[in-house]
Amino acid sequence: MPKVSVYDVKGAVISELELKDEVFGIVPNKSVLHDAVVCYLANQRQGTQSTLTRSEVRGGGRKPWRQKGTGNARQGSIRSPQWRHGGVALGPKPRSYSYTLNKKVRRLAIKSALSAKVAENELVVLDALTMDEYKTKTVVSILNALGIDKKALIVLDTNDQKVIKSAANIPGVKTTQATTLNAYDILNCDKLVVLKNAAEIIQEVYA
């Protein structure tokens, strides 16, 4: 079982935590991680791009010249795709890019991402994080005490709005809950900060 140090908000080691091998100690599956990241990014696409077809462009109702006898190629509308200001042939239309992965694949991707963070010493377990007021400076001081100066993902055990909103203004810092983890957010951060209670929830859910 991998062991990690548990820190307090001042950056001091206060204890150790044993993590389960089946969640934090597996060999990361790179293929599954790739599939999870591609799926996540595809689901973020709005898919609102749209071009006008020849039937949607304004004008072009009259035949520009008669069919025969002019020496020009026959034309039915000045809004055909080959004309300037004409419609677009086979252009993009609003569509949904979203799709889903199998549940087993999603779970394996999250466990692979968590195990990769443990293997690279990028997992930081925090004993507790409670705030009496909305204060960004408090979260910044905690991250500085933990030696975190790059992108970080803070995993909470509950929907603590004071922590979430206090961390929202810090560039590169994102918060989430143990029950709403995704592989992309885990891989996209330089340091994964997990509350001790959140780590136990993760092990209960994914073990």
Secondary structure as GFF3:
##gff-version 3
##sequence-region A 1 207
A	DSSP	beta_strand	3	7	.	.	.	ID=ss1
A	DSSP	beta_strand	13	18	.	.	.	ID=ss2
A	DSSP	alpha_helix	21	24	.	.	.	ID=ss3
A	DSSP	alpha_helix	30	44	.	.	.	ID=ss4
A	DSSP	alpha_helix	103	119	.	.	.	ID=ss5
A	DSSP	beta_strand	123	126	.	.	.	ID=ss6
A	DSSP	alpha_helix	136	145	.	.	.	ID=ss7
A	DSSP	beta_strand	152	156	.	.	.	ID=ss8
A	DSSP	alpha_helix	161	167	.	.	.	ID=ss9
A	DSSP	beta_strand	173	177	.	.	.	ID=ss10
A	DSSP	three_ten_helix	178	180	.	.	.	ID=ss11
A	DSSP	alpha_helix	183	188	.	.	.	ID=ss12
A	DSSP	beta_strand	191	195	.	.	.	ID=ss13
A	DSSP	alpha_helix	196	206	.	.	.	ID=ss14
###
